[in-house]
Each structure stands twice: as structure tokens, then as C-alpha cells.
Amino acid sequence: MPYTRLEDLPDSVKQVLPKHAQEIYKGAFKGGYKEYSNEQSAHRVAWAAVKKEYKKDESSGKWKKK
């Protein structure tokens, strides 16, 4: 089911993404879930959206704006 608040996102998302990236993730997840009616597909859509604007810092594991 789509997340309504950033606080509802999975810990694995909240712990590594900055707030703006979390907002992107939440919105993309909602759209992906609406289109596919499947949580796994919605998560893939959400991560793809985040990767358009952010990249993972290999040393810290955190995501940073490109």
C-alpha cells in the first residue's frame, strides 16, 4: 500500500536517503503502486526515480544529490 508520510517509509529507505530523496521515493512509490498494484514493482519504480537525481556514496552507503 502507498505510504502517506515519510515516517511510514521502510527503515531501509529512511536510514540511507536524505529527506528530498525520501519525498521522491514516496511519490514514485505511490505512482508505481497505482500503475502496477504490486508493492515489489512500486519499490523498483521508486528506486529508479531516486537514482535519477541521487547516487550512492560507496564509502558511507548514504545517497547524495548528483
C-alpha positions as CSV (number, residue, x, y, z in Angstrom):
1,M,0.0,0.0,0.0
2,P,1.3,3.5,-0.7
3,Y,3.0,5.5,2.0
4,T,1.2,8.6,3.2
5,R,4.0,10.1,5.3
6,L,7.8,9.9,5.2
7,E,7.7,8.4,8.7
8,D,5.9,5.4,7.1
9,L,8.7,4.6,4.7
10,P,10.7,1.4,5.4
11,D,13.7,1.9,7.7
12,S,16.0,0.7,4.9
13,V,14.9,3.8,2.9
14,K,14.8,6.3,5.8
15,Q,18.3,5.4,7.0
16,V,20.1,6.0,3.7
17,L,18.1,8.6,1.8
18,P,18.1,12.4,2.6
19,K,14.6,14.0,3.1
20,H,14.3,15.2,-0.5
21,A,15.1,11.7,-1.9
22,Q,12.6,10.2,0.5
23,E,9.9,12.5,-0.9
24,I,10.9,11.4,-4.4
25,Y,10.7,7.8,-3.3
26,K,7.3,8.2,-1.6
27,G,5.8,9.9,-4.7
28,A,7.2,7.4,-7.1
29,F,6.1,4.5,-5.0
30,K,2.6,5.9,-5.0
31,G,2.6,6.2,-8.7
32,G,4.1,2.8,-9.2
33,Y,1.7,1.1,-6.9
34,K,-1.2,2.8,-8.7
35,E,0.0,1.6,-12.1
36,Y,1.1,-1.9,-11.2
37,S,-0.9,-2.7,-8.0
38,N,2.2,-4.5,-6.8
39,E,4.5,-3.5,-3.9
40,Q,7.6,-5.0,-5.4
41,S,7.1,-3.2,-8.7
42,A,6.3,0.0,-6.9
43,H,9.6,-0.3,-4.9
44,R,11.5,-0.7,-8.2
45,V,9.8,2.3,-9.7
46,A,10.6,4.3,-6.5
47,W,14.3,3.4,-6.5
48,A,14.6,4.2,-10.2
49,A,13.2,7.7,-9.6
50,V,15.6,8.3,-6.8
51,K,18.6,7.2,-8.9
52,K,17.7,9.9,-11.5
53,E,18.7,12.6,-9.0
54,Y,20.9,10.8,-6.4
55,K,23.8,8.5,-6.3
56,K,25.0,6.2,-3.6
57,D,28.3,7.1,-1.8
58,E,30.1,3.8,-1.7
59,S,32.1,4.8,1.4
60,S,29.2,5.8,3.6
61,G,26.3,3.9,2.0
62,K,24.3,7.1,2.0
63,W,22.7,8.7,-1.1
64,K,23.8,12.1,-2.3
65,K,22.5,14.5,-4.9
66,K,24.2,14.2,-8.3
